[in-house]
């Protein structure tokens, strides 16, 4: 159902994530990629937040997107998760 919340316990946890970081003026564009599924997300954060927080935010967004895609695929009968 659209708009359903994903709780922390439902969200998958990734053990490996590849990050690409690009400075754009005072902001930083962080791209996070899951090497297994090749799903990627990007986020733009202020430079002042710090690299650990850039990566943490991008990783959490990636985990959310993958969890959401898995949930959507579970609702479709007869289909699997495409890698």
Backbone torsions as a table, in degrees:
resi	resn	phi	psi	omega
1	UNK	NA	128.8	179.9
2	UNK	-58.4	140.9	178.1
3	UNK	86.1	-0.1	178.2
4	UNK	-66.6	136.5	179.0
5	UNK	-77.6	145.4	174.5
6	UNK	-106.2	118.2	-178.5
7	UNK	-81.5	164.7	179.4
8	UNK	-58.0	-38.5	-178.2
9	UNK	-69.7	-25.0	179.1
10	UNK	-82.4	-26.3	-175.3
11	UNK	-69.5	134.0	178.5
12	UNK	-70.8	159.8	177.9
13	UNK	-117.0	126.5	-179.8
14	UNK	-95.9	134.3	178.9
15	UNK	-89.4	-21.3	-178.9
16	UNK	-138.9	131.7	177.9
17	UNK	-140.3	139.3	176.3
18	UNK	-100.8	130.4	-179.1
19	UNK	-112.6	141.2	170.4
20	UNK	-123.4	126.7	-175.5
21	UNK	-120.7	128.3	179.0
22	UNK	-129.6	130.9	176.8
23	UNK	-83.6	131.1	179.0
24	UNK	-129.6	87.7	-176.3
25	UNK	65.1	-125.5	178.2
26	UNK	-87.3	0.9	-178.6
27	UNK	-110.0	166.4	177.3
28	UNK	-129.2	130.7	175.3
29	UNK	-98.6	121.1	-178.4
30	UNK	-114.1	124.2	176.8
31	UNK	-109.5	127.5	178.3
32	UNK	-114.6	132.0	-177.5
33	UNK	-126.5	132.8	172.2
34	UNK	-87.0	116.1	-176.3
35	UNK	-67.1	-18.8	-179.2
36	UNK	-81.0	-47.9	-176.9
37	UNK	-96.3	-14.4	-176.3
38	UNK	65.1	19.7	175.2
39	UNK	-80.2	136.2	179.0
40	UNK	-131.6	151.5	175.6
41	UNK	-134.1	158.3	175.2
42	UNK	-133.2	152.4	178.1
43	UNK	-146.0	151.9	178.3
44	UNK	-117.6	127.0	-177.0
45	UNK	-131.8	157.6	176.2
46	UNK	-64.3	144.3	179.8
47	UNK	-58.9	-33.1	-174.4
48	UNK	-70.5	-11.9	-177.3
49	UNK	-68.2	-32.1	179.2
50	UNK	99.7	147.3	-172.7
51	UNK	-61.9	-41.9	179.8
52	UNK	-59.1	-41.1	179.1
53	UNK	-71.3	-35.0	175.9
54	UNK	-57.7	-50.2	-176.7
55	UNK	-66.8	-39.9	179.3
56	UNK	-61.8	-45.3	179.7
57	UNK	-63.9	-44.0	-179.6
58	UNK	-65.9	-39.0	179.2
59	UNK	-65.4	-42.8	178.9
60	UNK	-63.6	-38.4	178.0
61	UNK	-65.0	-41.3	178.7
62	UNK	-63.8	-43.9	177.5
63	UNK	-60.9	-39.7	178.8
64	UNK	-63.5	-46.6	-177.6
65	UNK	-64.1	-43.2	179.7
66	UNK	-65.2	-42.9	178.0
67	UNK	-60.0	-42.4	-179.7
68	UNK	-64.1	-40.9	178.5
69	UNK	-66.9	-40.0	177.4
70	UNK	-62.6	-43.4	179.9
71	UNK	-62.3	-41.9	179.4
72	UNK	-65.0	-38.9	179.6
73	UNK	-70.6	-31.2	177.5
74	UNK	-64.7	-31.8	-178.3
75	UNK	-75.5	-24.4	177.1
76	UNK	-84.5	121.9	-178.4
77	UNK	-78.0	138.2	175.7
78	UNK	81.3	7.1	178.1
79	UNK	-118.6	153.3	177.7
80	UNK	-114.3	-176.3	178.4
81	UNK	-88.4	121.7	-176.8
82	UNK	-85.0	128.3	179.9
83	UNK	-107.0	NA	NA
